[in-house]
Amino acid sequence: ATALLAACTSNEPAEAKEEKSDAAPAAEETGKHVTIGFAGPQADHGWLNAINVQASERAKKYSDITFEKTEGSNDTATQAG
């Protein structure tokens, strides 16, 4: 069995579509107050600590968020409970 496939493409860049929105970015609008519970991993590696730090820092940027963080654990006995 033999198959012949052919295709062509243009080397011209596609025109960028300009989308406009009158809506303000979400970060600039204060919404309904919410509480976020966060159970991050135990920070026994640098990138795991970065997850926890970034979650806390990001939550501080919003006045309509209460951020409740719990300490993670790698001990499965303490996790199940």
N, CA, C and O of each residue as an XYZ file, in Angstrom:
324
protein
N       0.846     -1.167      0.000
C       0.000      0.000      0.000
C       0.892      1.230      0.000
O       1.901      1.289      0.704
N       0.507      2.195     -0.790
C       1.263      3.436     -0.891
C       0.320      4.604     -0.627
O      -0.824      4.619     -1.083
N       0.823      5.575      0.114
C       0.021      6.766      0.394
C       0.834      7.988      0.027
O       2.043      8.038      0.253
N       0.174      8.950     -0.530
C       0.823     10.198     -0.882
C       0.081     11.322     -0.173
O      -1.118     11.517     -0.373
N       0.802     12.048      0.647
C       0.215     13.167      1.374
C       0.893     14.446      0.926
O       2.112     14.486      0.759
N       0.118     15.473      0.736
C       0.669     16.763      0.344
C      -0.041     17.855      1.137
O      -1.236     17.766      1.420
N       0.712     18.872      1.484
C       0.133     20.000      2.217
C       0.899     21.252      1.845
O       2.047     21.184      1.406
N       0.268     22.377      2.022
C       0.965     23.623      1.785
C       0.601     24.604      2.892
O      -0.451     24.504      3.523
N       1.479     25.527      3.099
C       1.256     26.525      4.133
C       1.768     27.864      3.636
O       2.565     27.934      2.701
N       1.315     28.888      4.253
C       1.763     30.222      3.904
C       2.844     30.640      4.882
O       2.781     30.307      6.065
N       3.810     31.351      4.403
C       4.853     31.866      5.282
C       4.505     33.249      5.816
O       5.296     33.861      6.533
N       3.331     33.732      5.469
C       2.880     35.032      5.945
C       2.333     34.883      7.362
O       1.575     33.952      7.634
N       2.709     35.788      8.270
C       2.175     35.694      9.638
C       0.682     36.002      9.665
O       0.193     36.849      8.917
N      -0.020     35.310     10.528
C      -1.456     35.549     10.674
C      -1.677     36.908     11.323
O      -0.898     37.338     12.174
N      -2.738     37.569     10.915
C      -3.042     38.873     11.499
C      -3.522     38.686     12.930
O      -4.336     37.809     13.217
N      -3.011     39.516     13.815
C      -3.428     39.443     15.215
C      -4.801     40.075     15.356
O      -5.051     41.169     14.851
N      -5.684     39.375     16.048
C      -7.016     39.907     16.289
C      -6.975     40.732     17.563
O      -6.480     40.281     18.596
N      -7.494     41.927     17.479
C      -7.506     42.814     18.639
C      -8.852     42.686     19.330
O      -9.894     43.021     18.766
N      -8.811     42.194     20.565
C     -10.037     42.055     21.337
C     -10.070     43.142     22.397
O      -9.114     43.318     23.152
N     -11.171     43.864     22.447
C     -11.312     44.930     23.433
C     -12.405     44.550     24.414
O     -13.419     43.951     24.056
N     -12.166     44.913     25.646
C     -13.147     44.654     26.683
C     -13.248     45.875     27.578
O     -12.238     46.493     27.916
N     -14.456     46.217     27.956
C     -14.653     47.335     28.867
C     -14.569     46.899     30.322
O     -14.598     47.733     31.227
N     -14.464     45.597     30.549
C     -14.410     45.084     31.919
C     -13.054     45.389     32.541
O     -12.019     45.302     31.881
N     -13.075     45.744     33.809
C     -11.829     45.996     34.541
C     -11.162     44.665     34.862
O     -11.844     43.650     35.007
N      -9.848     44.658     34.973
C      -9.176     43.426     35.374
C      -9.698     42.961     36.728
O     -10.031     43.783     37.581
N      -9.769     41.668     36.924
C     -10.340     41.114     38.146
C      -9.623     41.614     39.393
O     -10.256     41.784     40.435
N      -8.322     41.851     39.309
C      -7.554     42.268     40.473
C      -7.929     43.665     40.942
O      -7.639     44.024     42.084
N      -8.560     44.455     40.101
C      -8.893     45.826     40.468
C     -10.291     45.960     41.060
O     -10.636     47.018     41.586
N     -11.089     44.924     40.984
C     -12.439     44.981     41.520
C     -12.515     44.195     42.818
O     -11.998     43.082     42.909
N     -13.162     44.777     43.826
C     -13.380     44.065     45.075
C     -14.692     43.321     44.956
O     -15.714     43.897     44.582
N     -14.659     42.055     45.272
C     -15.860     41.241     45.167
C     -16.397     40.856     46.528
O     -16.031     41.443     47.547
N     -17.263     39.869     46.534
C     -17.836     39.349     47.767
C     -16.711     38.764     48.617
O     -15.822     38.094     48.092
N     -16.744     39.012     49.915
C     -15.694     38.519     50.799
C     -15.777     36.999     50.889
O     -16.854     36.441     51.094
N     -14.643     36.341     50.736
C     -14.574     34.885     50.816
C     -13.444     34.475     51.747
O     -12.491     35.223     51.961
N     -13.569     33.276     52.294
C     -12.504     32.678     53.089
C     -11.966     31.497     52.307
O     -12.726     30.638     51.859
N     -10.654     31.458     52.144
C     -10.001     30.370     51.422
C      -9.192     29.559     52.416
O      -8.325     30.095     53.107
N      -9.476     28.273     52.488
C      -8.689     27.361     53.311
C      -7.612     26.737     52.443
O      -7.901     26.244     51.353
N      -6.376     26.752     52.914
C      -5.255     26.252     52.113
C      -4.461     25.249     52.933
O      -3.956     25.578     54.007
N      -4.352     24.042     52.437
C      -3.532     23.012     53.062
C      -2.431     22.658     52.076
O      -2.604     21.787     51.223
N      -1.309     23.333     52.196
C      -0.190     23.105     51.295
C       0.674     21.954     51.774
O       0.490     21.454     52.884
N       1.604     21.539     50.952
C       2.499     20.446     51.323
C       3.511     20.890     52.372
O       3.813     22.076     52.505
N       4.030     19.909     53.118
C       5.107     20.227     54.055
C       6.297     20.692     53.228
O       6.669     20.051     52.245
N       6.877     21.784     53.622
C       7.925     22.421     52.824
C       9.281     21.790     53.095
O      10.155     22.418     53.694
N       9.460     20.540     52.651
C      10.747     19.886     52.835
C      11.617     19.978     51.580
O      12.695     19.385     51.530
N      11.160     20.709     50.579
C      11.928     21.017     49.373
C      11.706     22.492     49.052
O      10.684     23.063     49.432
N      12.640     23.097     48.370
C      12.533     24.513     48.046
C      11.298     24.874     47.258
O      10.648     25.875     47.559
N      10.953     24.074     46.244
C       9.809     24.429     45.419
C       8.499     24.203     46.158
O       7.507     24.874     45.871
N       8.478     23.258     47.118
C       7.277     23.076     47.928
C       7.061     24.285     48.834
O       5.929     24.728     49.027
N       8.146     24.812     49.384
C       8.039     26.015     50.200
C       7.549     27.183     49.345
O       6.776     28.015     49.818
N       7.988     27.247     48.111
C       7.564     28.325     47.215
C       6.052     28.290     46.988
O       5.423     29.342     46.876
N       5.466     27.103     46.920
C       4.014     26.986     46.769
C       3.315     27.652     47.947
O       2.386     28.438     47.766
N       3.770     27.330     49.151
C       3.157     27.880     50.359
C       3.353     29.390     50.456
O       2.415     30.120     50.778
N       4.559     29.853     50.180
C       4.858     31.282     50.273
C       4.048     32.064     49.241
O       3.470     33.102     49.563
N       4.004     31.577     48.019
C       3.277     32.291     46.966
C       1.778     32.340     47.238
O       1.127     33.344     46.947
N       1.229     31.271     47.791
C      -0.202     31.276     48.124
C      -0.498     32.347     49.165
O      -1.471     33.090     49.037
N       0.336     32.427     50.190
C       0.142     33.432     51.243
C       0.322     34.844     50.704
O      -0.482     35.730     50.995
N       1.369     35.055     49.925
C       1.648     36.388     49.385
C       0.549     36.846     48.428
O       0.153     38.011     48.445
N       0.066     35.941     47.605
C      -0.977     36.309     46.643
C      -2.262     36.691     47.363
O      -2.941     37.637     46.963
N      -2.601     35.963     48.423
C      -3.832     36.253     49.162
C      -3.778     37.628     49.820
O      -4.815     38.271     49.984
N      -2.586     38.088     50.201
C      -2.443     39.399     50.843
C      -2.787     40.544     49.893
O      -3.063     41.656     50.342
N      -2.774     40.286     48.605
C      -3.034     41.329     47.619
C      -4.517     41.675     47.497
O      -4.868     42.681     46.881
N      -5.381     40.858     48.074
C      -6.814     41.043     47.902
C      -7.483     41.303     49.246
O      -7.387     40.491     50.166
N      -8.157     42.438     49.347
C      -8.803     42.805     50.606
C     -10.080     42.011     50.855
O     -10.588     42.003     51.977
N     -10.602     41.351     49.841
C     -11.846     40.604     49.999
C     -11.616     39.114     50.261
O     -12.521     38.300     50.078
N     -10.390     38.758     50.694
C     -10.059     37.363     50.974
C      -9.532     37.224     52.393
O      -8.658     37.976     52.823
N     -10.080     36.244     53.117
C      -9.490     35.799     54.374
C      -8.803     34.480     54.049
O      -9.441     33.545     53.564
N      -7.522     34.408     54.312
C      -6.711     33.246     53.938
C      -6.390     32.441     55.189
O      -5.711     32.936     56.089
N      -6.870     31.213     55.252
C      -6.626     30.318     56.386
C      -5.680     29.216     55.922
O      -6.059     28.356     55.127
N      -4.457     29.247     56.419
C      -3.434     28.285     56.008
C      -3.196     27.278     57.132
O      -3.093     27.654     58.300
N      -3.111     26.014     56.777
C      -2.750     24.983     57.742
C      -1.377     24.451     57.383
O      -0.962     24.516     56.226
N      -0.688     23.937     58.354
C       0.638     23.376     58.117
C       0.498     21.967     57.550
O      -0.257     21.148     58.074
N       1.221     21.700     56.494
C       1.192     20.383     55.886
C       2.036     19.389     56.662
O       2.823     19.763     57.532
N       1.862     18.130     56.336
C       2.623     17.070     56.997
C       2.859     15.945     56.008
O       2.021     15.677     55.147
N       3.996     15.294     56.133
C       4.274     14.113     55.323
C       3.931     12.838     56.081
O       4.114     11.739     55.557
N       3.435     12.973     57.310
C       3.067     11.835     58.142
C       1.625     11.452     57.831
O       0.699     12.182     58.184
N       1.429     10.315     57.175
C       0.085      9.920     56.759
C      -0.840      9.676     57.943
O      -2.052      9.844     57.814
N      -0.299      9.284     59.092
C      -1.144      9.046     60.263
C      -1.785     10.340     60.750
O      -2.932     10.325     61.197
N      -1.072     11.450     60.673
C      -1.641     12.721     61.120
C      -2.514     13.358     60.051
O      -3.347     14.211     60.357
N      -2.333     12.952     58.801
C      -3.151     13.506     57.727
C      -4.565     12.944     57.763
O      -5.527     13.663     57.491
N      -4.695     11.676     58.092
C      -6.010     11.028     58.119
C      -6.651     11.293     59.468
O      -6.291     10.669     60.467
N      -7.567     12.186     59.497
C      -8.156     12.443     60.806
C      -9.217     13.417     60.813
O      -9.782     13.708     61.867
